[in-house]
Amino acid sequence: MTEMTIRPAAARDADRLTALVQNCSAYRGEYAPMIAGYRVTPGYLARHEVHLAARAGDDHLLGFYALITDPAELDLMFVADEAQGLGVGRRLVAHLLDRARALGVTGGIRVVSHPPAEAFYRRMGAERTGTFPARPPIGWDRPELRFVL
């Protein structure tokens, strides 16, 4: 596991969070419509619980998550391609669950997953609850899961 810190994202981080989303190889090809034109804005960061993982020492961005608290839903979670397999996602999920509990979220956290990420969320303890139907511009169903708190 790489040495990292997890901290709240600030308005100054919006452009690099957007770059991480736009450069994610998991969203190339058929999955490109999911992020086409997507931007993480300072306003989004102000409205939601967004935390980023950065390499200790130089603040190099490794990943981030965004939690909507009412109703509780994991809105975004991205890990940089070069950080895949280093434990960043596992640490972000643990932080997400701890943060949700600290904020008083009860019951669970909904996740509408990128199809290839379903196995990761299940390894992290999420339970499959159903399928989120396709809606343009996304032309395929997505797994729906829940982290129980």
C-alpha positions, 0 to 999 in steps of 0.5 A, a space after each residue: 500500500 502506498 503512503 497517502 493522506 485522505 482529506 476534504 477536497 477544496 475548490 482549488 482541487 476541482 480541475 484536477 478531480 475533473 482531469 482524473 475523471 476524464 483520464 480514467 481508462 475504465 471509461 473509454 470506448 463503450 463507457 465514454 458516454 458516462 463521463 462525456 463532458 463531466 466536470 467536478 466544479 467548486 460548487 459541487 465540492 461545496 455541496 457534497 462530502 468529497 474527499 481525496 486521497 493524495 500521495 503523502 509528501 507531494 499531494 499527488 492525486 490518487 483518487 477521490 469519492 463523493 458522498 451525497 448524504 440525503 439520501 445517502 449515495 456514493 455519487 463518484 469514486 475514482 482511482 487514478 489508473 497508476 494507483 489501481 491495485 495499491 489499496 487506494 480504493 480500499 482506503 477510500 471506501 473505509 474512509 467513506 463508511 467512517 465519514 458517513 457514520 460520523 455524519 449520522 447516516 444510518 441504514 446504508 449508502 446506495 451505489 449505482 456502479 460502473 459495471 466493471 466496478 461491481 466486483 470491487 464494491 462487492 469485495 468491499 462489502 457492498 451487497 447487490 440490491 438490484 439493477 438501475 435501468 439504462 437512461 440516455 445517454 447511458 445505454 445499459 443497465 448498471 448494478 445497484 448496490 448498498 453498503 450497510 452501516 
